[in-house]
Amino acid sequence: MDNLDKKELLWFLQDETGVSKSQINDMDMKSSFSFFEVDSTLVADRLRKRRSRKMV
């Protein structure tokens, strides 16, 4: 376990994905993984943006 609490995980997800903390729902944290819900339109948008990025 990396000792993240819910608040820290929400900040991490927001920083890494651009999805605001208020858009992340039903978080269930386990000792070695976590589940959370995000609207499917946000996921599709983020995947599209990631696929269009160029590697340097």
C-alpha positions in Angstrom: 0.0 0.0 0.0 1.3 3.4 -0.9 -0.6 5.1 2.0 -2.7 7.3 -0.2 -5.9 8.4 1.3 -9.0 9.3 -0.7 -8.2 13.0 -0.9 -4.7 12.4 -2.2 -6.0 9.9 -4.8 -8.6 12.4 -6.0 -5.9 15.0 -6.4 -3.6 12.5 -8.3 -6.4 11.5 -10.7 -7.3 15.1 -11.3 -3.7 16.0 -12.1 -3.1 13.0 -14.3 -6.4 13.0 -16.3 -7.7 16.5 -16.1 -11.0 15.2 -14.8 -12.2 17.3 -11.8 -12.6 15.8 -8.4 -16.3 16.5 -8.5 -16.6 14.3 -11.6 -15.1 11.2 -9.9 -17.8 9.2 -8.1 -18.3 6.1 -5.9 -14.6 5.6 -5.0 -13.8 2.3 -3.4 -10.2 2.1 -2.1 -8.7 -1.3 -1.4 -5.2 -2.1 -0.1 -3.6 -2.6 -3.5 -6.1 -1.1 -6.0 -9.1 1.3 -6.3 -12.4 1.5 -8.2 -14.1 4.7 -9.1 -16.7 5.9 -11.6 -16.4 8.7 -14.2 -18.9 9.6 -16.8 -18.3 7.7 -20.0 -18.2 10.8 -22.2 -15.3 12.1 -20.1 -13.4 8.8 -20.5 -13.9 8.8 -24.3 -12.7 12.4 -24.5 -9.6 11.7 -22.5 -8.8 8.6 -24.5 -9.1 10.6 -27.8 -6.7 13.2 -26.5 -4.2 10.7 -25.3 -4.2 8.8 -28.7 -3.6 12.0 -30.6 -0.5 13.0 -28.5 2.9 12.6 -30.2 5.7 10.9 -28.5 9.0 12.9 -28.4 
